[in-house]
């Protein structure tokens, strides 16, 4: 009984983790070929309620173009293989 409950719980947790959209805040102007965009703290990408899409503002010195980057893969502080278009 406990083993079956554990299997059901693990399946539910795996489904929850894979269904969401991954999103990273990146500096769009800091791209390295083969490595991707530099991931920065998400506090530097602020959502705007207008038109139902995310937009960003420059919030710190040294980041010229912070943007949300969707469904990419993050490795060593860089994100690649994603898109700047917000999924519907």
Order of alpha helices (4+ residues) and beta strands (2+ residues): alpha-beta-beta-beta-beta-beta
